[in-house]
């Protein structure tokens, strides 16, 4: 639900704008949700360490369900945007708590087996959002996009109450890093706003002000975390080499892969001359590539569990795939099948890279994160990916605007993304670290996790 609701309203935005009488503000229906999902992720992760995964998950479900009902009954555009922001707060908790709970409940082999389900759900939800939203908007109406969530919340609540780990530390909230949470919200909010709003990103006044504010908040956040009693993102996480490199590489792949999703259809259209329907068909190569590698990884990784090798392979595939797509806009079409062939191969490789890198580096983080800050580690990893996507969207959008020739601009954008993901290869974890680092897994039995 949390992943699906990120972009399920995209196809319904015209209908929403017409009914609520504010078509100019519809972009914030999506941006409001994305912003609060991003900034709440590390906060929910830390609360999970302090209060237990079950408590945070149930609380997130309640917030998400209430937000969904508020969206469905919104009488105006400002009310809908506010309800989407509330819904996003719950959505951020659902995503990071699910990832953290898996790492606490299962050992390494079982994590690899179950990772296929987590990645598949994420991929299907991301890609199914627009068509599902369009069908509901064209059928019973856009409000049903949100009305389908509460019944699913009830089912998830029953499952969570029985299966998720529970832990509560007396007086835990007294040490919560409130200042760190405010500063990280400022950092995430500023970057997501620039990545979501074309008007803000291109404003000669607001763009520099927001950028300076984000930079100042980052500096203050680093200073705060070094002194905090219980930091939101513990600096000690970055003393574990494999974990630190996994987080950094995840942020870079977020910039390169998630940050280019908006521009890949434009590049295909420019290079092939395809209409909207055909572009939608060609984009299936992304999904097929991701699902193919997800299935293959789940089988082979148990026999060949060198996760660092799998992660580097994903980066290589991403570099090649984005490079091929970058060539598509500047190739002469002239009824030649070459641009279409390169686009299909490039998207299949990019999709494979997305699936493989997400799985490998999530598993590496899950198996190296310290026990006492496990949720914080997963929150930092997820936050890096989300923030990287928003930063990439903003930066690539600005780059597209600065180059007069649109086709060449698209090539430059995708080539820049290929360079970024290639630059991550030397920094990626290369080999196993000692057993105390690379193979640390929470192996407590299920009954202990549920106690």
Secondary structure, DSSP 8 states (H G I E B T S, - for coil): -TTHHHHTTTTTHHHHHHHHT-GGGTHHHHHHHHHHHHHHHHHHHHHHHHH-HHHHHHHHHHHHHHHHHHHHT--SHHHHHHHHHHHHHHHHHHHHHHHHHHHHHS-HHHHHHHHHHHHHHHHHHHHHHHHHHHHHHHTT-TTHHHHHHHHHHHHHHHHHHHHS-----TTGGGG--HHHHHHHHHHHHHHHHHHH-HHHHH-TTHHHHHHHHHHHHHHHHHHHHHH-TT-SS-GGGGGSHHHHHHHHHHHHHHHHTGGGHHHHHHHHHHHH---HHHHHHHTHHHHHHHHHHHHHHHHHHHHS--HHHHHHHHHHHHHHHHHHHHHHTTS--TT-SHHHHHHHHHHHHHHHHHHHHHHHHHHHHHTTS-GGGHHHHHHHHHHHHHHHHHHHHHHHHHHHHH-SSHHHHHHHHHHHHHHHHHHHHHHS--S---HHHHT------HHHHT-
